[in-house]
């Protein structure tokens, strides 16, 4: 789709082993992508989120900093893996293809692309990342407390992006619209992350049943893809 996609593919070839690895990969993506690439704006927002998580891990701001770091690495690995699949001719999850296939739609606003990526990453990837930490998710335990402790910070970052990214991909102003404003206003990071935790508990419960687990993951992917398409209606 873009002449520099080979550079993006090279940037996501390795699996991250630490939060610092994740940040370096996102910084590389940010450098490679110009403003007219919708992927840039999700990655930009996610980079800010990851830097906030990393700073809190380093400051000892969690009950179990090692688990939070592991979750961060597993989580980012799913984003990098989806991008790697899409760029190498593989099959990325449908919810990610919604954004990847519309990266060059200049009628979109930057915030639409950012939130479409957040939708795919939170609603689809996050439950799987929680399970991949290898620790059973339990509503109300110390890990859940660490997980939800980030809600206020993440919500603030998303709310700021809702304002700063209210322009088209190439930076020109948007026309007065109501449907985009309503869609953006309806997005809640806290609600999305709570749903992701609940889905993680379900996926953990059925992990020993491969067929049921696969069907649940496929359903989650399909539902998330529908939301992504709703977020990416061009603004005309």
C-alpha positions in Angstrom: 0.0 0.0 0.0 2.9 2.3 0.8 6.4 2.4 -0.6 8.0 2.1 2.8 6.0 -0.9 3.9 9.2 -3.0 3.7 10.7 -0.8 6.3 7.7 -1.3 8.6 7.9 -5.0 8.1 11.6 -4.9 9.1 10.7 -2.9 12.2 8.3 -5.5 13.5 10.2 -8.6 12.6 11.6 -9.3 16.1 9.4 -10.3 19.0 9.8 -7.7 21.9 11.3 -9.0 25.1 10.9 -6.0 27.3 8.9 -2.7 27.6 11.9 -0.9 26.2 11.9 -3.2 23.2 8.2 -2.3 22.7 8.9 1.4 22.9 11.8 1.2 20.5 9.7 -0.6 17.9 6.9 1.9 18.2 9.4 4.8 17.9 10.7 3.2 14.7 7.1 2.9 13.3 6.4 6.5 14.2 9.6 7.6 12.3 8.8 5.5 9.2 5.1 6.5 8.8 4.3 10.0 7.4 1.3 12.0 8.7 -0.9 10.7 5.8 -0.7 7.1 7.1 -3.6 6.3 9.4 -1.4 3.7 11.2 0.8 6.5 12.5 -1.9 8.0 14.7 -2.8 4.7 16.4 0.9 4.0 16.9 1.5 7.5 18.2 -1.3 7.2 20.8 -0.2 3.7 21.8 3.4 4.9 22.2 2.3 7.5 24.7 0.3 4.8 26.6 3.3 2.4 26.6 5.7 5.1 27.8 3.3 5.9 30.7 3.1 2.2 31.6 6.9 1.9 31.5 7.4 4.9 33.7 5.0 3.5 36.3 6.7 0.0 36.2 10.1 1.7 36.7 8.7 3.8 39.6 7.4 0.7 41.4 3.8 1.8 41.0 2.3 -1.6 40.8 1.8 -4.6 43.2 3.3 -6.8 40.6 5.5 -4.8 38.2 6.9 -7.9 36.6 3.4 -9.1 35.6 2.4 -5.7 34.3 5.6 -5.6 32.2 4.9 -9.1 30.9 1.4 -8.1 30.0 2.7 -5.0 28.2 5.1 -7.1 26.1 2.5 -9.8 25.3 0.0 -7.1 24.4 2.3 -5.2 22.0 3.5 -8.4 20.4 -0.1 -9.0 19.2 -0.1 -5.6 17.5 3.3 -6.1 15.9 2.3 -9.6 14.9 -0.9 -8.4 13.2 1.1 -5.8 11.3 3.7 -8.3 10.3 1.1 -10.7 9.0 -0.6 -8.0 6.9 2.7 -6.7 5.4 4.1 -10.1 4.6 1.0 -11.5 2.8 -0.3 -13.4 5.7 -3.8 -13.1 7.3 -4.1 -10.5 10.1 -7.2 -10.6 12.3 -10.2 -9.0 10.7 -10.4 -6.2 13.3 -6.9 -5.2 12.3 -7.5 -5.5 8.6 -10.2 -2.8 9.0 -7.5 -0.3 9.8 -4.7 -1.6 7.7 -6.8 -1.6 4.6 -7.8 2.0 5.2 -4.5 3.5 6.1 -4.5 5.8 3.1 -8.1 7.0 3.2 -7.4 10.7 3.5 -11.1 11.5 4.1 -10.6 10.0 7.6 -9.7 11.9 10.7 -6.6 11.1 12.6 -8.6 10.4 15.7 -10.7 7.8 13.8 -7.6 5.8 12.9 -6.3 6.1 16.4 -9.5 4.8 17.9 -9.9 2.1 15.3 -6.5 0.8 16.4 -7.4 1.1 20.0 -10.6 -0.8 19.3 -8.8 -3.7 17.7 -6.1 -3.8 20.3 -8.3 -3.5 23.4 -11.4 -5.4 22.4 -9.5 -8.2 20.6 -5.9 -8.4 21.6 -6.0 -7.4 25.3 -8.0 -10.5 26.5 -5.6 -12.7 24.7 -2.6 -10.9 26.1 -3.9 -11.3 29.7 -4.3 -15.0 29.1 -0.8 -15.3 27.6 0.8 -14.0 30.8 0.1 -17.5 32.1 -1.7 -16.2 35.2 -5.4 -16.8 35.7 -7.3 -13.5 35.6 -9.4 -13.0 38.7 -11.7 -10.1 39.1 -10.7 -8.1 42.1 -7.3 -9.6 42.8 -3.9 -7.7 42.9 -3.4 -8.1 39.2 -6.8 -6.7 38.5 -6.0 -3.8 40.8 -2.8 -3.1 38.9 -4.6 -3.4 35.6 -7.4 -0.9 36.6 -5.0 1.5 38.2 -4.0 2.6 34.7 -7.5 3.5 33.7 -7.4 7.2 34.7 -4.0 7.7 33.0 -5.1 6.0 29.8 -8.4 7.7 29.8 -6.6 11.1 30.0 -4.3 10.2 27.1 -7.3 9.2 24.9 -9.3 12.3 25.9 -6.4 14.5 24.9 -6.1 12.7 21.6 -9.7 13.2 20.9 -8.9 16.9 20.8 -5.4 17.0 19.2 -6.2 14.5 16.4 -9.5 16.2 15.3 -8.1 16.8 11.8 -7.9 14.8 8.6 -5.0 12.5 8.0 -3.1 15.2 6.0 -3.8 17.8 8.6 -6.6 19.8 6.9 -9.6 20.8 9.0 -12.7 18.6 9.2 -16.1 19.9 8.2 -18.7 20.3 10.9 -20.1 16.8 11.6 -22.2 15.3 14.2 -21.8 11.5 13.7 -18.0 11.6 14.2 -18.4 13.7 17.3 -21.0 11.3 18.7 -18.9 8.2 17.9 -15.8 9.6 19.5 -17.7 10.8 22.6 -19.1 7.4 23.1 -15.7 5.7 23.3 -14.7 4.8 26.9 -11.2 3.4 27.6 -12.3 2.2 31.1 -15.4 0.4 29.8 -13.4 -1.2 27.0 -10.7 -2.4 29.4 -13.3 -3.8 31.8 -14.9 -5.8 29.0 -11.4 -7.0 27.9 -10.7 -8.4 31.4 -14.1 -10.2 31.5 -13.4 -11.7 28.1 -10.0 -12.8 29.4 -11.6 -14.7 32.2 -13.8 -16.5 29.7 -10.9 -17.3 27.4 -8.9 -18.6 30.4 -11.8 -20.9 31.4 -12.1 -22.5 27.9 -8.4 -22.6 27.1 -8.3 -26.4 27.5 -11.1 -26.6 24.9 -9.4 -25.6 21.6 -12.4 -25.6 19.4 -14.5 -23.6 21.7 -11.6 -21.3 22.4 -11.1 -20.7 18.7 -14.8 -20.0 18.1 -14.8 -17.5 20.9 -11.7 -15.8 19.6 -13.2 -15.7 16.1 -16.5 -14.2 17.4 -14.5 -11.6 19.3 -12.6 -10.7 16.2 -15.8 -10.4 14.1 -17.5 -8.2 16.6 -14.5 -6.0 17.0 -14.2 -5.6 13.2 -17.8 -4.4 13.0 -17.0 -1.7 15.6 -13.8 -0.7 13.6 -15.8 -0.3 10.4 -18.3 2.0 12.3 -15.4 4.1 13.5 -13.9 4.4 10.1 -16.8 5.9 8.1 -15.2 8.7 5.9 -16.0 12.2 6.9 -17.3 14.1 3.9 
